[in-house]
Amino acid sequence: MAGFKHLVVAKFKEGVVVEDLLKGMEKLVSEVDVVKSFEWGEDIESLEMLRQGFTHAFVMTFKNKEDFTAFLSHPKHVEFSTTFSAVIEKIVVLDFPVVLAKAPA
Amino acid sequence: MAGFKHLVVAKFKEGVVVEDLLKGMEKLVSEVDVVKSFEWGEDIESLEMLRQGFTHAFVMTFKNKEDFTAFLSHPKHVEFSTTFSAVIEKIVVLDFPVVLAKAPA
């Protein structure tokens, strides 16, 4: 599946418990069918010069752009976005059709 | 495969031909065995407020952190990094063990 990706790179405000936020995010993706897969990670290796203060990446994959658009306006996503916006210090979001240039063996 | 990801979010300098750069990147990942998969995309949907000027995301997946570390010091990666550094206006890099919270069906 190449599909369409919603990539969020974030730095959270001081004191934010990311585990609690992740529970909400996992609940969201489990309840919304158009989210085909959800992966996330916390940076452990990048140089501060390259990381620019960001700590977490979240990647959701959809079948196509239409499914992603449906997700954006889904009430559960709208609700979660409000929670998420309140705890981030900075963010970068990219939404793109995926080009799979080297496929897993 | 959950694995370990190397995520690069970039904005290129004006006039850079991203297609040429991608050819170099595809050659690199095809020649270096530890790169298990390589996906990329150009943002088409995000709001400028969220995109922050960034236009492209590149995601390489490795079996584990050790393979990623081997990639970093691989002569072909070192060589390509020099080329890449010369054409970017800004960059965010995150390197993280992947948590697969919702797996593709």
N, CA and C atoms of all chains as a GROMACS GRO file, in nm:
protein
  630
    1MET      N    1   0.083  -0.121   0.000
    1MET     CA    2   0.000   0.000   0.000
    1MET      C    3   0.086   0.126   0.000
    2ALA      N    4   0.079   0.205  -0.105
    2ALA     CA    5   0.148   0.334  -0.104
    2ALA      C    6   0.055   0.435  -0.035
    3GLY      N    7  -0.054   0.472  -0.099
    3GLY     CA    8  -0.155   0.554  -0.034
    3GLY      C    9  -0.119   0.699  -0.013
    4PHE      N   10  -0.180   0.757   0.089
    4PHE     CA   11  -0.168   0.899   0.119
    4PHE      C   12  -0.129   0.912   0.266
    5LYS      N   13  -0.028   0.995   0.294
    5LYS     CA   14   0.018   1.006   0.433
    5LYS      C   15  -0.007   1.143   0.494
    6HIS      N   16  -0.038   1.137   0.624
    6HIS     CA   17  -0.054   1.255   0.708
    6HIS      C   18   0.059   1.247   0.811
    7LEU      N   19   0.158   1.336   0.795
    7LEU     CA   20   0.277   1.333   0.880
    7LEU      C   21   0.277   1.453   0.973
    8VAL      N   22   0.289   1.426   1.101
    8VAL     CA   23   0.292   1.533   1.201
    8VAL      C   24   0.423   1.521   1.281
    9VAL      N   25   0.499   1.629   1.282
    9VAL     CA   26   0.622   1.635   1.362
    9VAL      C   27   0.598   1.740   1.470
   10ALA      N   28   0.620   1.702   1.596
   10ALA     CA   29   0.579   1.792   1.704
   10ALA      C   30   0.682   1.805   1.815
   11LYS      N   31   0.677   1.922   1.878
   11LYS     CA   32   0.745   1.942   2.006
   11LYS      C   33   0.636   1.980   2.105
   12PHE      N   34   0.632   1.911   2.218
   12PHE     CA   35   0.526   1.936   2.316
   12PHE      C   36   0.568   2.038   2.421
   13LYS      N   37   0.466   2.102   2.478
   13LYS     CA   38   0.493   2.196   2.586
   13LYS      C   39   0.550   2.121   2.707
   14GLU      N   40   0.624   2.192   2.788
   14GLU     CA   41   0.682   2.132   2.907
   14GLU      C   42   0.573   2.075   2.997
   15GLY      N   43   0.597   1.956   3.049
   15GLY     CA   44   0.503   1.896   3.143
   15GLY      C   45   0.396   1.811   3.078
   16VAL      N   46   0.388   1.811   2.946
   16VAL     CA   47   0.287   1.731   2.877
   16VAL      C   48   0.322   1.582   2.890
   17VAL      N   49   0.222   1.501   2.927
   17VAL     CA   50   0.242   1.356   2.937
   17VAL      C   51   0.205   1.294   2.802
   18VAL      N   52   0.307   1.266   2.725
   18VAL     CA   53   0.285   1.220   2.587
   18VAL      C   54   0.210   1.086   2.586
   19GLU      N   55   0.234   1.002   2.687
   19GLU     CA   56   0.165   0.872   2.694
   19GLU      C   57   0.013   0.890   2.695
   20ASP      N   58  -0.035   0.989   2.770
   20ASP     CA   59  -0.180   1.013   2.778
   20ASP      C   60  -0.233   1.058   2.641
   21LEU      N   61  -0.155   1.144   2.577
   21LEU     CA   62  -0.194   1.195   2.447
   21LEU      C   63  -0.201   1.080   2.346
   22LEU      N   64  -0.104   0.990   2.356
   22LEU     CA   65  -0.099   0.877   2.264
   22LEU      C   66  -0.218   0.785   2.280
   23LYS      N   67  -0.263   0.770   2.404
   23LYS     CA   68  -0.383   0.688   2.427
   23LYS      C   69  -0.500   0.745   2.348
   24GLY      N   70  -0.514   0.878   2.353
   24GLY     CA   71  -0.620   0.944   2.279
   24GLY      C   72  -0.605   0.925   2.129
   25MET      N   73  -0.480   0.931   2.084
   25MET     CA   74  -0.453   0.916   1.941
   25MET      C   75  -0.481   0.773   1.894
   26GLU      N   76  -0.442   0.677   1.977
   26GLU     CA   77  -0.466   0.537   1.942
   26GLU      C   78  -0.615   0.504   1.940
   27LYS      N   79  -0.687   0.565   2.033
   27LYS     CA   80  -0.832   0.547   2.036
   27LYS      C   81  -0.892   0.605   1.907
   28LEU      N   82  -0.847   0.724   1.873
   28LEU     CA   83  -0.897   0.790   1.751
   28LEU      C   84  -0.877   0.702   1.628
   29VAL      N   85  -0.754   0.656   1.606
   29VAL     CA   86  -0.727   0.579   1.483
   29VAL      C   87  -0.797   0.443   1.485
   30SER      N   88  -0.819   0.388   1.606
   30SER     CA   89  -0.889   0.259   1.613
   30SER      C   90  -1.038   0.276   1.580
   31GLU      N   91  -1.090   0.396   1.604
   31GLU     CA   92  -1.233   0.420   1.583
   31GLU      C   93  -1.267   0.472   1.443
   32VAL      N   94  -1.163   0.520   1.373
   32VAL     CA   95  -1.190   0.578   1.241
   32VAL      C   96  -1.134   0.484   1.133
   33ASP      N   97  -1.224   0.421   1.059
   33ASP     CA   98  -1.187   0.315   0.965
   33ASP      C   99  -1.094   0.360   0.853
   34VAL      N  100  -1.109   0.485   0.807
   34VAL     CA  101  -1.027   0.528   0.693
   34VAL      C  102  -0.878   0.536   0.725
   35VAL      N  103  -0.842   0.538   0.854
   35VAL     CA  104  -0.700   0.535   0.892
   35VAL      C  105  -0.651   0.391   0.877
   36LYS      N  106  -0.571   0.366   0.774
   36LYS     CA  107  -0.528   0.229   0.744
   36LYS      C  108  -0.414   0.184   0.835
   37SER      N  109  -0.322   0.275   0.864
   37SER     CA  110  -0.216   0.239   0.957
   37SER      C  111  -0.169   0.363   1.031
   38PHE      N  112  -0.113   0.339   1.148
   38PHE     CA  113  -0.065   0.450   1.231
   38PHE      C  114   0.066   0.408   1.298
   39GLU      N  115   0.170   0.483   1.270
   39GLU     CA  116   0.301   0.458   1.330
   39GLU      C  117   0.348   0.587   1.394
   40TRP      N  118   0.425   0.572   1.500
   40TRP     CA  119   0.481   0.693   1.560
   40TRP      C  120   0.616   0.658   1.623
   41GLY      N  121   0.690   0.761   1.660
   41GLY     CA  122   0.818   0.737   1.723
   41GLY      C  123   0.870   0.861   1.792
   42GLU      N  124   0.958   0.836   1.888
   42GLU     CA  125   1.024   0.946   1.960
   42GLU      C  126   1.171   0.944   1.921
   43ASP      N  127   1.220   1.056   1.873
   43ASP     CA  128   1.358   1.066   1.827
   43ASP      C  129   1.456   1.026   1.936
   44ILE      N  130   1.551   0.940   1.898
   44ILE     CA  131   1.655   0.904   1.996
   44ILE      C  132   1.795   0.927   1.942
   45GLU      N  133   1.806   0.965   1.814
   45GLU     CA  134   1.937   0.963   1.753
   45GLU      C  135   1.982   1.092   1.687
   46SER      N  136   1.886   1.173   1.643
   46SER     CA  137   1.922   1.284   1.557
   46SER      C  138   2.000   1.392   1.633
   47LEU      N  139   2.088   1.460   1.563
   47LEU     CA  140   2.161   1.571   1.622
   47LEU      C  141   2.065   1.686   1.647
   48GLU      N  142   2.085   1.760   1.757
   48GLU     CA  143   1.997   1.871   1.789
   48GLU      C  144   1.989   1.971   1.674
   49MET      N  145   2.098   1.990   1.605
   49MET     CA  146   2.104   2.080   1.490
   49MET      C  147   2.003   2.039   1.381
   50LEU      N  148   1.982   1.910   1.369
   50LEU     CA  149   1.892   1.857   1.266
   50LEU      C  150   1.751   1.837   1.320
   51ARG      N  151   1.741   1.809   1.449
   51ARG     CA  152   1.612   1.781   1.512
   51ARG      C  153   1.533   1.910   1.535
   52GLN      N  154   1.603   2.019   1.554
   52GLN     CA  155   1.542   2.151   1.570
   52GLN      C  156   1.441   2.156   1.686
   53GLY      N  157   1.464   2.079   1.789
   53GLY     CA  158   1.376   2.082   1.906
   53GLY      C  159   1.256   1.988   1.896
   54PHE      N  160   1.228   1.939   1.776
   54PHE     CA  161   1.116   1.846   1.761
   54PHE      C  162   1.154   1.711   1.824
   55THR      N  163   1.053   1.643   1.881
   55THR     CA  164   1.083   1.517   1.950
   55THR      C  165   1.005   1.397   1.896
   56HIS      N  166   0.885   1.421   1.842
   56HIS     CA  167   0.798   1.309   1.803
   56HIS      C  168   0.751   1.320   1.658
   57ALA      N  169   0.737   1.204   1.594
   57ALA     CA  170   0.678   1.197   1.460
   57ALA      C  171   0.559   1.102   1.466
   58PHE      N  172   0.451   1.142   1.399
   58PHE     CA  173   0.329   1.060   1.390
   58PHE      C  174   0.294   1.046   1.243
   59VAL      N  175   0.273   0.924   1.198
   59VAL     CA  176   0.244   0.901   1.057
   59VAL      C  177   0.118   0.817   1.042
   60MET      N  178   0.016   0.875   0.980
   60MET     CA  179  -0.106   0.800   0.949
   60MET      C  180  -0.112   0.778   0.800
   61THR      N  181  -0.154   0.658   0.760
   61THR     CA  182  -0.164   0.627   0.617
   61THR      C  183  -0.309   0.598   0.579
   62PHE      N  184  -0.349   0.655   0.466
   62PHE     CA  185  -0.485   0.640   0.414
   62PHE      C  186  -0.477   0.575   0.277
   63LYS      N  187  -0.591   0.520   0.232
   63LYS     CA  188  -0.594   0.456   0.099
   63LYS      C  189  -0.568   0.560  -0.009
   64ASN      N  190  -0.629   0.677   0.007
   64ASN     CA  191  -0.614   0.782  -0.094
   64ASN      C  192  -0.648   0.919  -0.031
   65LYS      N  193  -0.636   1.022  -0.112
   65LYS     CA  194  -0.657   1.158  -0.064
   65LYS      C  195  -0.802   1.178  -0.016
   66GLU      N  196  -0.896   1.114  -0.081
   66GLU     CA  197  -1.037   1.128  -0.045
   66GLU      C  198  -1.059   1.078   0.099
   67ASP      N  199  -1.001   0.964   0.132
   67ASP     CA  200  -1.015   0.910   0.267
   67ASP      C  201  -0.951   1.004   0.369
   68PHE      N  202  -0.837   1.062   0.332
   68PHE     CA  203  -0.771   1.156   0.422
   68PHE      C  204  -0.860   1.279   0.446
   69THR      N  205  -0.919   1.329   0.340
   69THR     CA  206  -1.008   1.446   0.351
   69THR      C  207  -1.127   1.414   0.442
   70ALA      N  208  -1.180   1.293   0.427
   70ALA     CA  209  -1.291   1.250   0.513
   70ALA      C  210  -1.246   1.247   0.660
   71PHE      N  211  -1.124   1.201   0.683
   71PHE     CA  212  -1.069   1.195   0.819
   71PHE      C  213  -1.060   1.334   0.881
   72LEU      N  214  -1.012   1.430   0.801
   72LEU     CA  215  -0.993   1.567   0.852
   72LEU      C  216  -1.121   1.624   0.910
   73SER      N  217  -1.232   1.596   0.845
   73SER     CA  218  -1.358   1.655   0.890
   73SER      C  219  -1.438   1.561   0.980
   74HIS      N  220  -1.383   1.443   1.008
   74HIS     CA  221  -1.451   1.348   1.098
   74HIS      C  222  -1.461   1.410   1.239
   75PRO      N  223  -1.579   1.404   1.301
   75PRO     CA  224  -1.597   1.467   1.433
   75PRO      C  225  -1.493   1.423   1.536
   76LYS      N  226  -1.455   1.295   1.534
   76LYS     CA  227  -1.356   1.248   1.633
   76LYS      C  228  -1.218   1.310   1.609
   77HIS      N  229  -1.185   1.334   1.482
   77HIS     CA  230  -1.058   1.400   1.451
   77HIS      C  231  -1.063   1.548   1.491
   78VAL      N  232  -1.174   1.611   1.462
   78VAL     CA  233  -1.190   1.753   1.497
   78VAL      C  234  -1.176   1.770   1.648
   79GLU      N  235  -1.239   1.680   1.722
   79GLU     CA  236  -1.233   1.684   1.868
   79GLU      C  237  -1.089   1.663   1.917
   80PHE      N  238  -1.022   1.562   1.860
   80PHE     CA  239  -0.886   1.533   1.905
   80PHE      C  240  -0.790   1.647   1.868
   81SER      N  241  -0.811   1.709   1.754
   81SER     CA  242  -0.724   1.819   1.710
   81SER      C  243  -0.722   1.933   1.811
   82THR      N  244  -0.835   1.958   1.872
   82THR     CA  245  -0.843   2.063   1.974
   82THR      C  246  -0.754   2.028   2.093
   83THR      N  247  -0.763   1.904   2.139
   83THR     CA  248  -0.679   1.855   2.248
   83THR      C  249  -0.531   1.866   2.211
   84PHE      N  250  -0.500   1.821   2.090
   84PHE     CA  251  -0.361   1.817   2.043
   84PHE      C  252  -0.302   1.958   2.032
   85SER      N  253  -0.380   2.048   1.973
   85SER     CA  254  -0.332   2.185   1.953
   85SER      C  255  -0.295   2.252   2.084
   86ALA      N  256  -0.365   2.214   2.190
   86ALA     CA  257  -0.344   2.279   2.320
   86ALA      C  258  -0.210   2.241   2.384
   87VAL      N  259  -0.152   2.129   2.342
   87VAL     CA  260  -0.031   2.080   2.411
   87VAL      C  261   0.098   2.092   2.330
   88ILE      N  262   0.087   2.140   2.206
   88ILE     CA  263   0.210   2.149   2.126
   88ILE      C  264   0.275   2.286   2.134
   89GLU      N  265   0.408   2.280   2.136
   89GLU     CA  266   0.483   2.405   2.134
   89GLU      C  267   0.511   2.444   1.989
   90LYS      N  268   0.550   2.345   1.908
   90LYS     CA  269   0.561   2.372   1.764
   90LYS      C  270   0.530   2.246   1.686
   91ILE      N  271   0.501   2.266   1.557
   91ILE     CA  272   0.452   2.155   1.476
   91ILE      C  273   0.485   2.179   1.329
   92VAL      N  274   0.509   2.069   1.258
   92VAL     CA  275   0.515   2.072   1.112
   92VAL      C  276   0.424   1.960   1.063
   93VAL      N  277   0.338   1.990   0.967
   93VAL     CA  278   0.248   1.889   0.912
   93VAL      C  279   0.266   1.884   0.761
   94LEU      N  280   0.285   1.763   0.708
   94LEU     CA  281   0.288   1.745   0.562
   94LEU      C  282   0.188   1.636   0.524
   95ASP      N  283   0.112   1.661   0.419
   95ASP     CA  284   0.011   1.566   0.372
   95ASP      C  285   0.040   1.537   0.226
   96PHE      N  286   0.069   1.410   0.195
   96PHE     CA  287   0.121   1.383   0.059
   96PHE      C  288   0.088   1.243   0.009
   97PRO      N  289   0.068   1.233  -0.125
   97PRO     CA  290   0.057   1.100  -0.186
   97PRO      C  291   0.194   1.034  -0.179
   98VAL      N  292   0.198   0.909  -0.137
   98VAL     CA  293   0.325   0.841  -0.112
   98VAL      C  294   0.385   0.786  -0.241
   99VAL      N  295   0.513   0.812  -0.260
   99VAL     CA  296   0.588   0.746  -0.367
   99VAL      C  297   0.675   0.641  -0.299
  100LEU      N  298   0.649   0.515  -0.333
  100LEU     CA  299   0.726   0.406  -0.273
  100LEU      C  300   0.844   0.376  -0.365
  101ALA      N  301   0.962   0.429  -0.329
  101ALA     CA  302   1.077   0.421  -0.419
  101ALA      C  303   1.159   0.295  -0.394
  102LYS      N  304   1.148   0.238  -0.275
  102LYS     CA  305   1.212   0.108  -0.248
  102LYS      C  306   1.117   0.033  -0.156
  103ALA      N  307   1.066  -0.079  -0.204
  103ALA     CA  308   0.966  -0.153  -0.127
  103ALA      C  309   1.032  -0.252  -0.034
  104PRO      N  310   0.970  -0.275   0.083
  104PRO     CA  311   1.024  -0.375   0.176
  104PRO      C  312   1.033  -0.510   0.106
  105ALA      N  313   1.138  -0.582   0.131
  105ALA     CA  314   1.159  -0.714   0.065
  105ALA      C  315   1.050  -0.811   0.111
  106MET      N  316   0.693  -0.520   0.942
  106MET     CA  317   0.820  -0.465   0.990
  106MET      C  318   0.799  -0.330   1.059
  107ALA      N  319   0.827  -0.321   1.187
  107ALA     CA  320   0.823  -0.191   1.254
  107ALA      C  321   0.958  -0.123   1.228
  108GLY      N  322   1.065  -0.173   1.288
  108GLY     CA  323   1.198  -0.123   1.255
  108GLY      C  324   1.233   0.015   1.309
  109PHE      N  325   1.324   0.077   1.239
  109PHE     CA  326   1.380   0.205   1.280
  109PHE      C  327   1.370   0.301   1.162
  110LYS      N  328   1.320   0.421   1.187
  110LYS     CA  329   1.299   0.514   1.075
  110LYS      C  330   1.390   0.637   1.082
  111HIS      N  331   1.429   0.681   0.962
  111HIS     CA  332   1.506   0.803   0.941
  111HIS      C  333   1.414   0.894   0.860
  112LEU      N  334   1.364   0.998   0.927
  112LEU     CA  335   1.267   1.088   0.865
  112LEU      C  336   1.332   1.224   0.838
  113VAL      N  337   1.323   1.268   0.715
  113VAL     CA  338   1.380   1.398   0.677
  113VAL      C  339   1.269   1.483   0.616
  114VAL      N  340   1.248   1.601   0.674
  114VAL     CA  341   1.150   1.696   0.621
  114VAL      C  342   1.232   1.815   0.573
  115ALA      N  343   1.210   1.856   0.448
  115ALA     CA  344   1.298   1.957   0.390
  115ALA      C  345   1.226   2.064   0.310
  116LYS      N  346   1.289   2.181   0.308
  116LYS     CA  347   1.253   2.285   0.212
  116LYS      C  348   1.379   2.312   0.130
  117PHE      N  349   1.364   2.310  -0.001
  117PHE     CA  350   1.481   2.327  -0.087
  117PHE      C  351   1.502   2.472  -0.127
  118LYS      N  352   1.627   2.503  -0.159
  118LYS     CA  353   1.658   2.636  -0.209
  118LYS      C  354   1.589   2.659  -0.342
  119GLU      N  355   1.563   2.785  -0.372
  119GLU     CA  356   1.498   2.819  -0.498
  119GLU      C  357   1.580   2.768  -0.616
  120GLY      N  358   1.511   2.712  -0.714
  120GLY     CA  359   1.580   2.668  -0.836
  120GLY      C  360   1.630   2.525  -0.831
  121VAL      N  361   1.620   2.461  -0.715
  121VAL     CA  362   1.668   2.323  -0.704
  121VAL      C  363   1.573   2.229  -0.780
  122VAL      N  364   1.630   2.141  -0.861
  122VAL     CA  365   1.550   2.044  -0.934
  122VAL      C  366   1.540   1.917  -0.849
  123VAL      N  367   1.426   1.906  -0.782
  123VAL     CA  368   1.410   1.797  -0.685
  123VAL      C  369   1.417   1.660  -0.754
  124GLU      N  370   1.370   1.652  -0.878
  124GLU     CA  371   1.374   1.526  -0.953
  124GLU      C  372   1.518   1.472  -0.964
  125ASP      N  373   1.612   1.562  -0.990
  125ASP     CA  374   1.753   1.520  -1.002
  125ASP      C  375   1.805   1.468  -0.869
  126LEU      N  376   1.765   1.538  -0.763
  126LEU     CA  377   1.808   1.499  -0.629
  126LEU      C  378   1.752   1.362  -0.594
  127LEU      N  379   1.627   1.341  -0.633
  127LEU     CA  380   1.561   1.213  -0.604
  127LEU      C  381   1.628   1.097  -0.675
  128LYS      N  382   1.676   1.123  -0.795
  128LYS     CA  383   1.748   1.017  -0.868
  128LYS      C  384   1.870   0.973  -0.788
  129GLY      N  385   1.939   1.071  -0.731
  129GLY     CA  386   2.055   1.040  -0.648
  129GLY      C  387   2.015   0.963  -0.523
  130MET      N  388   1.902   1.002  -0.467
  130MET     CA  389   1.855   0.937  -0.345
  130MET      C  390   1.811   0.794  -0.373
  131GLU      N  391   1.743   0.774  -0.485
  131GLU     CA  392   1.698   0.640  -0.521
  131GLU      C  393   1.816   0.548  -0.552
  132LYS      N  394   1.918   0.606  -0.615
  132LYS     CA  395   2.041   0.530  -0.643
  132LYS      C  396   2.104   0.488  -0.509
  133LEU      N  397   2.111   0.583  -0.419
  133LEU     CA  398   2.170   0.556  -0.287
  133LEU      C  399   2.100   0.439  -0.216
  134VAL      N  400   1.968   0.448  -0.207
  134VAL     CA  401   1.896   0.345  -0.131
  134VAL      C  402   1.898   0.210  -0.203
  135SER      N  403   1.908   0.215  -0.336
  135SER     CA  404   1.913   0.087  -0.410
  135SER      C  405   2.048   0.019  -0.391
  136GLU      N  406   2.150   0.100  -0.363
  136GLU     CA  407   2.286   0.044  -0.351
  136GLU      C  408   2.323   0.005  -0.208
  137VAL      N  409   2.244   0.055  -0.112
  137VAL     CA  410   2.278   0.026   0.027
  137VAL      C  411   2.174  -0.071   0.086
  138ASP      N  412   2.219  -0.193   0.110
  138ASP     CA  413   2.127  -0.301   0.149
  138ASP      C  414   2.051  -0.278   0.279
  139VAL      N  415   2.113  -0.209   0.374
  139VAL     CA  416   2.047  -0.193   0.504
  139VAL      C  417   1.921  -0.107   0.497
  140VAL      N  418   1.906  -0.028   0.389
  140VAL     CA  419   1.782   0.049   0.371
  140VAL      C  420   1.674  -0.047   0.322
  141LYS      N  421   1.579  -0.078   0.411
  141LYS     CA  422   1.476  -0.178   0.378
  141LYS      C  423   1.366  -0.121   0.291
  142SER      N  424   1.326   0.002   0.319
  142SER     CA  425   1.227   0.066   0.232
  142SER      C  426   1.250   0.216   0.231
  143PHE      N  427   1.203   0.279   0.123
  143PHE     CA  428   1.219   0.422   0.108
  143PHE      C  429   1.093   0.479   0.044
  144GLU      N  430   1.029   0.570   0.116
  144GLU     CA  431   0.910   0.637   0.067
  144GLU      C  432   0.933   0.787   0.077
  145TRP      N  433   0.871   0.860  -0.015
  145TRP     CA  434   0.880   1.005  -0.005
  145TRP      C  435   0.752   1.067  -0.060
  146GLY      N  436   0.736   1.195  -0.036
  146GLY     CA  437   0.620   1.263  -0.089
  146GLY      C  438   0.637   1.413  -0.085
  147GLU      N  439   0.560   1.479  -0.171
  147GLU     CA  440   0.558   1.624  -0.176
  147GLU      C  441   0.422   1.671  -0.126
  148ASP      N  442   0.423   1.756  -0.027
  148ASP     CA  443   0.299   1.802   0.034
  148ASP      C  444   0.206   1.866  -0.069
  149ILE      N  445   0.079   1.825  -0.065
  149ILE     CA  446  -0.018   1.888  -0.156
  149ILE      C  447  -0.139   1.944  -0.081
  150GLU      N  448  -0.146   1.918   0.049
  150GLU     CA  449  -0.271   1.947   0.118
  150GLU      C  450  -0.260   2.035   0.242
  151SER      N  451  -0.145   2.032   0.307
  151SER     CA  452  -0.137   2.095   0.439
  151SER      C  453  -0.150   2.248   0.430
  152LEU      N  454  -0.206   2.307   0.535
  152LEU     CA  455  -0.214   2.452   0.543
  152LEU      C  456  -0.076   2.510   0.564
  153GLU      N  457  -0.047   2.623   0.504
  153GLU     CA  458   0.086   2.685   0.516
  153GLU      C  459   0.124   2.704   0.663
  154MET      N  460   0.027   2.736   0.745
  154MET     CA  461   0.049   2.754   0.889
  154MET      C  462   0.106   2.627   0.953
  155LEU      N  463   0.065   2.513   0.900
  155LEU     CA  464   0.110   2.385   0.955
  155LEU      C  465   0.233   2.332   0.882
  156ARG      N  466   0.242   2.368   0.756
  156ARG     CA  467   0.352   2.317   0.672
  156ARG      C  468   0.482   2.391   0.702
  157GLN      N  469   0.470   2.516   0.741
  157GLN     CA  470   0.586   2.597   0.781
  157GLN      C  471   0.692   2.610   0.671
  158GLY      N  472   0.646   2.608   0.547
  158GLY     CA  473   0.741   2.626   0.436
  158GLY      C  474   0.805   2.497   0.387
  159PHE      N  475   0.795   2.390   0.468
  159PHE     CA  476   0.852   2.262   0.426
  159PHE      C  477   0.768   2.203   0.312
  160THR      N  478   0.832   2.134   0.221
  160THR     CA  479   0.759   2.083   0.104
  160THR      C  480   0.769   1.931   0.088
  161HIS      N  481   0.879   1.871   0.132
  161HIS     CA  482   0.903   1.729   0.105
  161HIS      C  483   0.932   1.650   0.232
  162ALA      N  484   0.885   1.525   0.231
  162ALA     CA  485   0.919   1.431   0.338
  162ALA      C  486   0.984   1.308   0.276
  163PHE      N  487   1.088   1.260   0.340
  163PHE     CA  488   1.160   1.140   0.296
  163PHE      C  489   1.168   1.045   0.416
  164VAL      N  490   1.127   0.921   0.395
  164VAL     CA  491   1.125   0.826   0.506
  164VAL      C  492   1.198   0.697   0.466
  165MET      N  493   1.308   0.669   0.535
  165MET     CA  494   1.379   0.543   0.512
  165MET      C  495   1.357   0.453   0.634
  166THR      N  496   1.336   0.324   0.606
  166THR     CA  497   1.314   0.230   0.716
  166THR      C  498   1.427   0.126   0.719
  167PHE      N  499   1.474   0.099   0.840
  167PHE     CA  500   1.582   0.003   0.863
  167PHE      C  501   1.531  -0.106   0.956
  168LYS      N  502   1.601  -0.220   0.956
  168LYS     CA  503   1.560  -0.331   1.042
  168LYS      C  504   1.572  -0.290   1.189
  169ASN      N  505   1.679  -0.221   1.221
  169ASN     CA  506   1.702  -0.181   1.360
  169ASN      C  507   1.799  -0.062   1.365
  170LYS      N  508   1.824  -0.015   1.485
  170LYS     CA  509   1.909   0.101   1.502
  170LYS      C  510   2.052   0.076   1.453
  171GLU      N  511   2.099  -0.046   1.470
  171GLU     CA  512   2.235  -0.080   1.428
  171GLU      C  513   2.251  -0.063   1.276
  172ASP      N  514   2.150  -0.108   1.202
  172ASP     CA  515   2.155  -0.093   1.056
  172ASP      C  516   2.151   0.054   1.017
  173PHE      N  517   2.071   0.132   1.090
  173PHE     CA  518   2.065   0.276   1.062
  173PHE      C  519   2.201   0.341   1.087
  174THR      N  520   2.264   0.304   1.198
  174THR     CA  521   2.396   0.359   1.231
  174THR      C  522   2.499   0.324   1.124
  175ALA      N  523   2.490   0.200   1.074
  175ALA     CA  524   2.580   0.158   0.966
  175ALA      C  525   2.556   0.243   0.840
  176PHE      N  526   2.429   0.274   0.814
  176PHE     CA  527   2.394   0.357   0.697
  176PHE      C  528   2.455   0.497   0.708
  177LEU      N  529   2.444   0.554   0.829
  177LEU     CA  530   2.494   0.691   0.849
  177LEU      C  531   2.641   0.706   0.810
  178SER      N  532   2.719   0.603   0.842
  178SER     CA  533   2.862   0.614   0.815
  178SER      C  534   2.902   0.548   0.682
  179HIS      N  535   2.805   0.496   0.609
  179HIS     CA  536   2.832   0.435   0.478
  179HIS      C  537   2.886   0.543   0.383
  180PRO      N  538   2.995   0.514   0.312
  180PRO     CA  539   3.055   0.615   0.223
  180PRO      C  540   2.956   0.675   0.124
  181LYS      N  541   2.863   0.595   0.071
  181LYS     CA  542   2.766   0.648  -0.026
  181LYS      C  543   2.669   0.746   0.040
  182HIS      N  544   2.635   0.720   0.168
  182HIS     CA  545   2.548   0.813   0.240
  182HIS      C  546   2.623   0.943   0.272
  183VAL      N  547   2.746   0.928   0.314
  183VAL     CA  548   2.827   1.046   0.348
  183VAL      C  549   2.841   1.135   0.225
  184GLU      N  550   2.864   1.072   0.110
  184GLU     CA  551   2.880   1.146  -0.015
  184GLU      C  552   2.748   1.217  -0.052
  185PHE      N  553   2.637   1.143  -0.041
  185PHE     CA  554   2.508   1.202  -0.078
  185PHE      C  555   2.469   1.315   0.018
  186SER      N  556   2.501   1.299   0.145
  186SER     CA  557   2.467   1.402   0.244
  186SER      C  558   2.528   1.537   0.209
  187THR      N  559   2.648   1.534   0.154
  187THR     CA  560   2.714   1.658   0.113
  187THR      C  561   2.634   1.726   0.003
  188THR      N  562   2.591   1.648  -0.096
  188THR     CA  563   2.508   1.699  -0.206
  188THR      C  564   2.378   1.756  -0.151
  189PHE      N  565   2.313   1.679  -0.062
  189PHE     CA  566   2.183   1.716  -0.007
  189PHE      C  567   2.193   1.844   0.076
  190SER      N  568   2.295   1.852   0.160
  190SER     CA  569   2.313   1.969   0.247
  190SER      C  570   2.325   2.098   0.167
  191ALA      N  571   2.382   2.086   0.049
  191ALA     CA  572   2.408   2.205  -0.032
  191ALA      C  573   2.280   2.266  -0.090
  192VAL      N  574   2.173   2.186  -0.100
  192VAL     CA  575   2.053   2.235  -0.169
  192VAL      C  576   1.935   2.264  -0.077
  193ILE      N  577   1.949   2.239   0.053
  193ILE     CA  578   1.836   2.262   0.142
  193ILE      C  579   1.839   2.401   0.205
  194GLU      N  580   1.720   2.457   0.216
  194GLU     CA  581   1.707   2.586   0.285
  194GLU      C  582   1.682   2.560   0.432
  195LYS      N  583   1.594   2.463   0.463
  195LYS     CA  584   1.580   2.422   0.602
  195LYS      C  585   1.542   2.275   0.610
  196ILE      N  586   1.562   2.218   0.728
  196ILE     CA  587   1.548   2.073   0.743
  196ILE      C  588   1.510   2.037   0.887
  197VAL      N  589   1.432   1.930   0.901
  197VAL     CA  590   1.411   1.868   1.032
  197VAL      C  591   1.436   1.719   1.012
  198VAL      N  592   1.515   1.659   1.099
  198VAL     CA  593   1.544   1.516   1.091
  198VAL      C  594   1.508   1.450   1.223
  199LEU      N  595   1.432   1.342   1.217
  199LEU     CA  596   1.403   1.262   1.336
  199LEU      C  597   1.439   1.117   1.307
  200ASP      N  598   1.506   1.053   1.403
  200ASP     CA  599   1.548   0.913   1.388
  200ASP      C  600   1.492   0.836   1.507
  201PHE      N  601   1.406   0.738   1.477
  201PHE     CA  602   1.333   0.677   1.589
  201PHE      C  603   1.293   0.532   1.565
  202PRO      N  604   1.291   0.454   1.676
  202PRO     CA  605   1.235   0.319   1.667
  202PRO      C  606   1.084   0.333   1.646
  203VAL      N  607   1.031   0.257   1.552
  203VAL     CA  608   0.890   0.273   1.514
  203VAL      C  609   0.798   0.197   1.609
  204VAL      N  610   0.693   0.265   1.652
  204VAL     CA  611   0.585   0.198   1.725
  204VAL      C  612   0.468   0.187   1.627
  205LEU      N  613   0.431   0.063   1.595
  205LEU     CA  614   0.321   0.041   1.501
  205LEU      C  615   0.192   0.027   1.581
  206ALA      N  616   0.115   0.137   1.587
  206ALA     CA  617  -0.001   0.140   1.675
  206ALA      C  618  -0.128   0.092   1.606
  207LYS      N  619  -0.129   0.101   1.473
  207LYS     CA  620  -0.240   0.039   1.396
  207LYS      C  621  -0.179  -0.017   1.270
  208ALA      N  622  -0.188  -0.148   1.253
  208ALA     CA  623  -0.123  -0.214   1.141
  208ALA      C  624  -0.216  -0.217   1.020
  209PRO      N  625  -0.156  -0.207   0.900
  209PRO     CA  626  -0.238  -0.217   0.778
  209PRO      C  627  -0.313  -0.350   0.778
  210ALA      N  628  -0.438  -0.348   0.734
  210ALA     CA  629  -0.521  -0.469   0.733
  210ALA      C  630  -0.463  -0.571   0.636
   0.00000   0.00000   0.00000
